[in-house]
Amino acid sequence: MKCLTKILTFFVVAVFFFACQKEKLNTSSGSALHFSSNLITFDTLFTSIGSPTKNLRVTNQTNENVVISSVRLAGGNQNGFRLNVNGEVSNETFNVQISARDSIFIFIEATLGKTGKSGPLISEDSIIFLVNNVEQKVQLRAWGQDFVLINTNHLKTATWTKERPYLVYNEAVVDSNQTLTIEAGAAVYFHKNAGLMVKGTLKVEGTFEEPIEFKGDRLEMAYSEIPDQWNGIILCSGSHNNVFNYSKIKNANIGLQVGTVEHSGYASVQLANTQIANMSWSGIWAMKSKILAYNCVISNVRYYNTALLLGGDYQFYHTTFANYYNDIASGVRTTETVSISNYLVDTKSGIRYVGDLQAATFGNCIITGNRMNELMISMDAKGGSNYLFDRSLIQVSDTFRIAEADHFKGVIRNVNPRFKSPYNSNFELDTLSIAKDYGKSEYAKWYPADLKNESRISDEGPDLGAYERIEKKN
């Protein structure tokens, strides 16, 4: 019994001793804290609009508890940054304890004030940690940009310039008989669920040196290739003389919808030197409308890369349709890169609408992707079905019929076009590509410069697709 009492007494003393050791505070003047990063940066933010939240992990790497006497922003409330220290929202927090070998999180946000200037601005600050009278710092840096807010439903005739970016916060509508002109170098950003509907006319006048971009307003690098960040651009039936030149449409639900079932008539647009990429539903969704396109790249869409439905008149020359959409979380892609049909079925009512496909011409084009079949043609006998693939490379299944001379002329079937890096969205041709010099000269003479402004009529023959490969001379 006495032995057992001694053992229990020893055990209690040992537990008390080690407990006291665990609670011992670090009073060293050395640097006790370790940070997950010594610099927290925010990509370009729109002034007056709050940033996404970033986090900083602060770790006590010693075997003793550490008390941080204060955590504060050096600039206080002056530079637009805000702190949440381990759950406490304040730009100055006192007596924050971190247990031995433990850590806390600090959450940081920024809202930068407007400057009235056209160019970007930079705001800097630092978080100062005071431990045992020793200061440690983490730098903060944010880039900001003033913008023009478009927060109205109806737009009259106007011109958007490159002086400041435009931020569309909900659906903006270009009214009938009105024209919106967007000048070279302009940038148009869209908030979640925002879009642009055109009942009048849209003139997108980019240049090779100064293209025009349409994309979502999440500017962090992690969002650079994420689809469905905004709704897209809709050209309503009855909207004519629309032009896109040297433009980039990225990361929407539908990049460009041409035509609407609920409106009478048709929409018309010219697409020149335009790239549409990373959509969740469709890159081009056209219905009973008219499109002339050349030097375009339509790529990487979850469902319909390009869908030409309910008839219409479509002319595509030197255009690359490439779908290498590869999002594991969304599942395997089950739809073709290009779908052509002279009818459309309303999934709610079951009504089948039939139109006349006056023309669907693909000259010197590439239609390919990572599926066995990348072309779907479905016609209703009640409507016209005039289509032609001339001197184009097409990825189709072995059972797909391409023998009809009225519809397929000089087609390359089921051959890898050998893009430089298709899964990195580089659709320029490799030196061994079969698409080199295979194009029809007539089409190349109509459009003698490619998407990179290189001549496609100065070598042995024009290449298929939007890019002309220029071989380096020895």
C-alpha positions as CSV (number, residue, x, y, z in Angstrom):
1,M,0.0,0.0,0.0
2,K,2.8,2.4,0.9
3,C,4.5,1.5,-2.4
4,L,1.4,2.3,-4.3
5,T,1.1,5.7,-2.5
6,K,4.6,6.6,-3.4
7,I,4.0,5.7,-7.0
8,L,0.8,7.8,-7.1
9,T,2.6,10.7,-5.4
10,F,5.4,10.6,-7.9
11,F,3.0,10.4,-10.8
12,V,1.1,13.5,-9.6
13,V,4.3,15.5,-9.1
14,A,5.5,14.5,-12.6
15,V,2.3,15.6,-14.2
16,F,2.4,18.9,-12.3
17,F,6.1,19.4,-13.3
18,F,5.5,18.7,-17.0
19,A,2.3,20.8,-17.0
20,C,4.3,23.7,-15.6
21,Q,7.0,23.1,-18.2
22,K,4.3,23.2,-20.9
23,E,3.0,26.5,-19.7
24,K,6.4,28.1,-19.6
25,L,6.6,31.3,-21.6
26,N,9.3,32.2,-24.1
27,T,11.0,35.4,-23.0
28,S,13.9,35.3,-25.4
29,S,14.7,38.4,-27.4
30,G,15.3,36.2,-30.5
31,S,12.7,36.0,-33.4
32,A,10.1,33.5,-32.1
33,L,7.6,33.6,-35.0
34,H,7.6,32.0,-38.4
35,F,5.3,33.2,-41.2
36,S,3.8,31.3,-44.1
37,S,4.9,34.3,-46.3
38,N,6.9,37.4,-45.7
39,L,4.9,39.3,-48.4
40,I,1.1,39.2,-49.0
41,T,0.2,40.5,-52.4
42,F,-3.2,41.3,-53.9
43,D,-3.5,41.2,-57.7
44,T,-5.0,44.2,-59.4
45,L,-8.2,45.3,-57.4
46,F,-10.9,47.6,-58.6
47,T,-10.8,50.6,-56.3
48,S,-13.7,50.9,-53.8
49,I,-14.5,47.2,-54.2
50,G,-13.3,44.8,-51.5
51,S,-10.7,42.2,-52.3
52,P,-10.9,38.4,-51.7
53,T,-9.6,37.3,-48.3
54,K,-6.0,36.2,-48.0
55,N,-4.5,34.4,-45.0
56,L,-1.2,34.4,-43.2
57,R,-0.2,31.6,-40.9
58,V,1.8,32.6,-37.9
59,T,3.7,29.7,-36.2
60,N,5.5,29.5,-32.9
61,Q,8.4,27.1,-33.6
62,T,9.7,27.0,-30.1
63,N,9.0,24.6,-27.3
64,E,7.5,27.3,-25.1
65,N,4.4,29.4,-25.3
66,V,4.7,32.8,-26.9
67,V,2.7,35.9,-26.2
68,I,2.6,38.5,-29.0
69,S,2.2,41.8,-27.2
70,S,0.6,43.4,-30.2
71,V,-0.3,42.7,-33.8
72,R,-1.0,45.9,-35.8
73,L,-1.0,47.5,-39.2
74,A,1.8,50.0,-39.4
75,G,-0.4,52.4,-41.4
76,G,-3.5,51.8,-39.3
77,N,-6.6,52.6,-41.4
78,Q,-4.8,54.7,-43.9
79,N,-3.8,52.3,-46.7
80,G,-7.0,50.3,-47.1
81,F,-6.0,47.0,-45.4
82,R,-8.0,45.2,-42.7
83,L,-7.0,42.4,-40.3
84,N,-8.8,39.6,-38.5
85,V,-6.4,38.2,-35.9
86,N,-7.4,34.7,-34.8
87,G,-11.1,35.7,-35.0
88,E,-10.8,39.2,-33.7
89,V,-11.5,41.9,-36.3
90,S,-9.2,44.8,-35.5
91,N,-6.2,46.5,-37.1
92,E,-4.5,46.4,-33.7
93,T,-4.8,43.4,-31.3
94,F,-3.0,42.8,-28.0
95,N,-1.7,39.9,-26.0
96,V,-2.2,37.1,-28.5
97,Q,-0.9,33.8,-27.2
98,I,0.4,30.9,-29.3
99,S,1.1,27.6,-27.6
100,A,4.4,25.8,-28.2
101,R,4.7,24.4,-31.7
102,D,1.3,25.8,-32.6
103,S,0.0,28.5,-34.9
104,I,-2.7,31.1,-35.6
105,F,-4.2,32.5,-38.7
106,I,-4.5,36.2,-39.7
107,F,-7.0,37.1,-42.4
108,I,-6.3,40.1,-44.6
109,E,-8.5,42.1,-46.9
110,A,-8.1,45.3,-48.8
111,T,-10.3,48.0,-50.2
112,L,-8.4,50.8,-52.1
113,G,-9.8,54.3,-52.5
114,K,-10.3,55.9,-55.9
115,T,-7.5,58.1,-57.2
116,G,-9.0,59.7,-60.2
117,K,-6.1,58.5,-62.3
118,S,-6.1,56.3,-65.4
119,G,-3.1,54.1,-64.5
120,P,-2.8,51.5,-61.8
121,L,-1.8,52.5,-58.3
122,I,0.1,50.6,-55.6
123,S,-0.8,50.5,-51.9
124,E,1.7,49.1,-49.3
125,D,1.7,48.5,-45.6
126,S,3.0,46.0,-43.1
127,I,1.8,43.9,-40.2
128,I,4.0,44.5,-37.2
129,F,4.4,41.8,-34.5
130,L,5.8,42.7,-31.1
131,V,7.2,39.8,-29.1
132,N,9.4,40.3,-26.1
133,N,10.2,43.9,-27.3
134,V,11.3,42.5,-30.7
135,E,9.5,43.5,-33.9
136,Q,8.9,41.2,-36.8
137,K,7.2,42.4,-40.0
138,V,5.2,41.0,-42.9
139,Q,4.8,43.2,-45.9
140,L,1.5,43.9,-47.6
141,R,1.1,45.1,-51.2
142,A,-2.0,45.7,-53.4
143,W,-2.4,47.0,-56.9
144,G,-5.5,49.0,-57.6
145,Q,-7.2,50.4,-60.7
146,D,-9.9,53.0,-61.0
147,F,-12.8,51.9,-63.3
148,V,-16.0,53.0,-64.9
149,L,-18.9,51.2,-63.3
150,I,-21.7,50.1,-65.6
151,N,-24.6,49.5,-63.3
152,T,-27.5,50.3,-65.5
153,N,-29.8,48.1,-67.6
154,H,-30.0,50.3,-70.7
155,L,-27.2,51.8,-72.7
156,K,-27.6,54.5,-75.4
157,T,-25.1,55.3,-78.1
158,A,-21.7,55.6,-76.5
159,T,-18.0,54.9,-76.9
160,W,-15.9,53.1,-74.4
161,T,-12.2,54.0,-74.4
162,K,-9.0,52.4,-73.1
163,E,-8.5,55.1,-70.5
164,R,-10.0,53.0,-67.7
165,P,-11.4,49.5,-67.6
166,Y,-15.2,49.0,-67.5
167,L,-16.9,46.9,-64.9
168,V,-20.4,45.6,-65.7
169,Y,-22.2,44.8,-62.5
170,N,-25.4,43.3,-63.8
171,E,-27.0,42.8,-67.2
172,A,-26.3,45.8,-69.5
173,V,-28.5,46.2,-72.6
174,V,-27.6,48.1,-75.7
175,D,-31.0,49.4,-76.8
176,S,-32.4,49.1,-80.3
177,N,-31.2,51.7,-82.7
178,Q,-28.2,52.5,-80.4
179,T,-24.5,51.7,-81.0
180,L,-21.9,50.8,-78.4
181,T,-18.4,51.2,-79.8
182,I,-15.4,49.8,-77.8
183,E,-12.1,51.3,-78.8
184,A,-8.8,49.5,-79.2
185,G,-7.0,48.6,-75.9
186,A,-10.2,48.8,-73.8
187,A,-10.9,46.1,-71.1
188,V,-14.4,45.1,-70.0
189,Y,-14.9,43.1,-66.9
190,F,-18.1,41.4,-65.7
191,H,-19.2,40.6,-62.2
192,K,-20.7,37.2,-61.4
193,N,-24.0,36.7,-63.3
194,A,-23.5,39.9,-65.3
195,G,-23.6,40.1,-69.1
196,L,-24.0,42.2,-72.1
197,M,-27.2,42.0,-74.3
198,V,-27.2,43.8,-77.6
199,K,-30.5,44.8,-79.3
200,G,-28.8,47.6,-81.3
201,T,-25.2,47.3,-82.6
202,L,-21.9,46.5,-81.0
203,K,-18.6,47.6,-82.6
204,V,-15.5,46.0,-80.9
205,E,-12.6,47.7,-82.7
206,G,-9.5,46.1,-81.3
207,T,-6.2,46.0,-83.2
208,F,-3.3,43.6,-83.3
209,E,-1.3,45.9,-81.0
210,E,-4.2,46.7,-78.7
211,P,-6.8,43.9,-78.5
212,I,-10.0,44.2,-76.4
213,E,-10.7,41.8,-73.6
214,F,-14.0,40.6,-72.1
215,K,-13.7,38.6,-68.9
216,G,-14.7,38.1,-65.3
217,D,-13.8,40.6,-62.5
218,R,-11.8,38.0,-60.4
219,L,-8.3,39.1,-61.4
220,E,-6.3,36.7,-59.2
221,M,-4.1,34.3,-61.2
222,A,-6.1,31.3,-59.8
223,Y,-9.1,32.5,-61.8
224,S,-7.4,33.1,-65.1
225,E,-8.7,29.9,-66.7
226,I,-11.9,29.3,-64.7
227,P,-15.2,29.2,-66.8
228,D,-18.7,30.5,-65.7
229,Q,-17.5,33.7,-64.0
230,W,-20.0,35.8,-65.9
231,N,-23.0,35.2,-68.3
232,G,-21.6,36.2,-71.7
233,I,-22.5,38.4,-74.7
234,I,-25.9,38.1,-76.4
235,L,-26.7,39.5,-79.9
236,C,-30.4,39.5,-80.1
237,S,-32.3,38.7,-83.3
238,G,-32.8,42.0,-85.1
239,S,-29.3,43.2,-84.1
240,H,-27.1,43.8,-87.2
241,N,-23.7,45.1,-88.3
242,N,-22.0,43.8,-85.2
243,V,-18.2,43.6,-85.4
244,F,-15.6,41.9,-83.2
245,N,-12.0,42.6,-84.3
246,Y,-8.9,41.5,-82.3
247,S,-11.0,40.6,-79.2
248,K,-10.7,38.0,-76.5
249,I,-13.8,36.6,-74.7
250,K,-12.9,34.4,-71.7
251,N,-14.3,32.5,-68.8
252,A,-18.1,33.0,-69.2
253,N,-21.1,30.7,-69.5
254,I,-21.7,31.4,-73.2
255,G,-19.0,33.4,-74.9
256,L,-21.1,34.8,-77.7
257,Q,-24.8,34.0,-78.4
258,V,-25.8,35.1,-81.9
259,G,-29.6,35.2,-82.3
260,T,-32.5,34.7,-79.9
261,V,-35.5,32.4,-80.4
262,E,-37.9,34.8,-78.7
263,H,-37.2,37.7,-81.1
264,S,-38.1,37.8,-84.8
265,G,-35.6,38.2,-87.6
266,Y,-31.9,37.3,-87.2
267,A,-28.7,38.6,-85.8
268,S,-25.5,39.3,-87.9
269,V,-21.9,39.6,-86.8
270,Q,-18.4,39.6,-88.3
271,L,-15.8,37.9,-86.1
272,A,-12.2,38.8,-87.1
273,N,-9.0,37.8,-85.2
274,T,-11.1,36.8,-82.2
275,Q,-10.4,34.3,-79.5
276,I,-13.2,32.7,-77.4
277,A,-12.1,30.4,-74.6
278,N,-12.9,28.6,-71.4
279,M,-16.7,28.6,-71.4
280,S,-19.0,26.4,-69.3
281,W,-21.8,26.0,-71.9
282,S,-20.8,27.2,-75.3
283,G,-18.2,29.3,-77.1
284,I,-20.5,30.3,-79.9
285,W,-24.2,29.5,-79.7
286,A,-25.9,30.7,-82.9
287,M,-29.5,30.4,-83.9
288,K,-31.1,31.4,-87.3
289,S,-28.4,34.0,-87.7
290,K,-25.6,35.2,-89.9
291,I,-21.8,34.9,-89.0
292,L,-18.7,35.7,-91.1
293,A,-15.6,34.7,-89.2
294,Y,-11.9,34.4,-90.0
295,N,-8.7,34.1,-88.0
296,C,-10.6,33.0,-85.0
297,V,-9.9,30.4,-82.3
298,I,-12.8,28.8,-80.4
299,S,-11.4,26.6,-77.7
300,N,-11.9,24.6,-74.5
301,V,-15.7,24.5,-73.6
302,R,-17.5,22.2,-71.2
303,Y,-20.3,21.4,-73.6
304,Y,-20.8,23.1,-77.1
305,N,-17.6,24.6,-78.4
306,T,-19.6,26.0,-81.4
307,A,-23.3,25.2,-82.0
308,L,-25.0,26.5,-85.2
309,L,-28.7,25.8,-84.8
310,L,-32.1,26.4,-86.4
311,G,-30.5,27.2,-89.8
312,G,-28.8,30.5,-90.8
313,D,-25.9,31.6,-92.8
314,Y,-22.4,30.8,-91.4
315,Q,-19.0,31.4,-93.1
316,F,-15.9,30.3,-91.2
317,Y,-12.4,30.7,-92.8
318,H,-9.0,30.0,-91.3
319,T,-10.6,29.3,-88.0
320,T,-9.4,26.8,-85.3
321,F,-12.1,24.9,-83.4
322,A,-10.2,23.0,-80.7
323,N,-11.7,21.5,-77.6
324,Y,-9.3,20.0,-75.1
325,Y,-11.5,20.8,-72.1
326,N,-10.0,18.7,-69.3
327,D,-11.7,19.4,-65.9
328,I,-11.8,16.2,-64.0
329,A,-14.3,17.6,-61.4
330,S,-16.8,18.3,-64.2
331,G,-16.6,14.8,-65.7
332,V,-15.8,13.6,-69.2
333,R,-16.9,15.9,-72.1
334,T,-19.7,14.2,-74.1
335,T,-20.5,16.8,-76.8
336,E,-18.8,17.5,-80.2
337,T,-16.6,20.5,-80.8
338,V,-18.8,21.7,-83.7
339,S,-22.6,21.0,-83.9
340,I,-24.7,22.0,-86.9
341,S,-28.4,21.6,-87.2
342,N,-31.4,23.2,-89.0
343,Y,-33.7,22.6,-86.1
344,L,-34.0,23.2,-82.3
345,V,-36.2,21.4,-79.8
346,D,-37.6,23.3,-76.8
347,T,-36.7,21.0,-73.9
348,K,-39.6,22.3,-71.8
349,S,-42.5,22.2,-74.3
350,G,-41.1,19.6,-76.7
351,I,-41.8,21.9,-79.7
352,R,-39.5,21.3,-82.6
353,Y,-38.5,24.5,-84.5
354,V,-37.2,24.0,-88.0
355,G,-35.3,26.6,-90.1
356,D,-33.3,26.7,-93.3
357,L,-29.6,26.3,-93.2
358,Q,-28.7,28.6,-96.2
359,A,-25.0,27.9,-95.8
360,A,-22.4,26.6,-93.3
361,T,-19.0,26.9,-95.0
362,F,-15.8,25.9,-93.3
363,G,-12.8,26.8,-95.5
364,N,-9.2,26.1,-94.4
365,C,-10.4,25.3,-90.9
366,I,-9.4,22.8,-88.2
367,I,-12.0,21.0,-86.1
368,T,-10.5,18.8,-83.5
369,G,-10.3,17.9,-79.8
370,N,-9.7,15.1,-77.4
371,R,-12.8,13.0,-78.3
372,M,-13.1,10.4,-81.1
373,N,-15.8,12.4,-82.9
374,E,-15.8,16.2,-82.9
375,L,-18.4,17.0,-85.6
376,M,-22.2,16.6,-85.3
377,I,-24.5,17.3,-88.2
378,S,-28.2,16.7,-87.8
379,M,-30.8,17.9,-90.3
380,D,-34.6,17.9,-90.5
381,A,-35.9,17.2,-94.0
382,K,-38.4,20.0,-93.7
383,G,-35.6,22.6,-93.8
384,G,-32.7,23.5,-96.0
385,S,-29.4,21.8,-95.3
386,N,-26.6,23.4,-97.3
387,Y,-23.1,23.0,-95.7
388,L,-19.6,22.6,-97.0
389,F,-16.2,21.6,-95.5
390,D,-13.5,22.7,-97.9
391,R,-9.8,21.9,-97.4
392,S,-10.3,21.4,-93.6
393,L,-8.9,19.0,-91.0
394,I,-11.7,17.2,-89.1
395,Q,-11.6,14.8,-86.2
396,V,-14.5,12.4,-86.9
397,S,-15.3,8.8,-86.0
398,D,-14.7,6.0,-88.6
399,T,-18.5,5.7,-89.2
400,F,-18.9,9.3,-90.0
401,R,-19.7,9.7,-93.8
402,I,-17.6,12.4,-95.5
403,A,-17.9,11.0,-99.1
404,E,-20.5,13.5,-100.3
405,A,-18.7,15.8,-102.7
406,D,-21.3,18.5,-102.1
407,H,-20.4,18.7,-98.5
408,F,-16.8,17.6,-98.1
409,K,-13.9,18.6,-100.4
410,G,-10.3,17.8,-99.8
411,V,-10.9,17.0,-96.1
412,I,-8.1,15.6,-93.9
413,R,-9.7,13.1,-91.6
414,N,-8.6,11.9,-88.2
415,V,-5.0,13.2,-88.2
416,N,-3.5,15.0,-85.2
417,P,-3.0,18.6,-86.3
418,R,0.1,18.7,-84.0
419,F,-0.5,21.9,-82.1
420,K,2.4,23.2,-80.1
421,S,0.7,22.7,-76.8
422,P,-3.1,22.2,-77.0
423,Y,-3.6,21.5,-73.2
424,N,-1.9,24.9,-72.6
425,S,-4.1,26.6,-75.1
426,N,-1.4,27.1,-77.7
427,F,-2.9,26.1,-81.0
428,E,-0.1,27.2,-83.3
429,L,1.2,24.5,-85.6
430,D,4.2,22.4,-85.0
431,T,6.8,22.2,-87.8
432,L,5.6,18.6,-88.7
433,S,1.9,19.4,-88.8
434,I,0.0,18.0,-91.8
435,A,-2.0,21.2,-91.8
436,K,1.0,23.2,-93.1
437,D,0.6,24.5,-96.6
438,Y,-2.5,22.5,-97.2
439,G,-5.0,25.4,-97.4
440,K,-6.9,26.6,-100.4
441,S,-5.1,29.7,-101.9
442,E,-8.4,31.4,-102.7
443,Y,-9.4,31.7,-99.0
444,A,-5.9,32.8,-98.0
445,K,-6.0,35.7,-100.6
446,W,-9.2,36.9,-98.9
447,Y,-7.5,36.9,-95.5
448,P,-3.8,37.2,-96.2
449,A,-2.6,37.9,-92.6
450,D,-3.1,35.4,-89.8
451,L,-4.1,35.9,-86.2
452,K,-0.6,36.9,-85.3
453,N,-0.5,39.3,-88.3
454,E,1.9,37.0,-90.2
455,S,1.5,36.6,-94.0
456,R,0.0,33.3,-95.1
457,I,0.6,33.9,-98.8
458,S,4.4,34.3,-98.7
459,D,5.4,30.6,-98.6
460,E,4.5,27.4,-100.4
461,G,0.8,27.5,-99.4
462,P,-1.5,28.7,-96.6
463,D,-1.8,26.6,-93.4
464,L,-5.1,25.5,-92.0
465,G,-6.5,27.2,-89.0
466,A,-6.0,30.7,-87.5
467,Y,-2.1,30.5,-87.4
468,E,0.4,30.4,-90.2
469,R,3.6,28.6,-89.2
470,I,6.6,30.7,-90.2
471,E,9.7,28.6,-90.5
472,K,13.0,30.2,-89.4
473,K,15.5,30.5,-92.2
474,N,19.0,29.1,-91.6
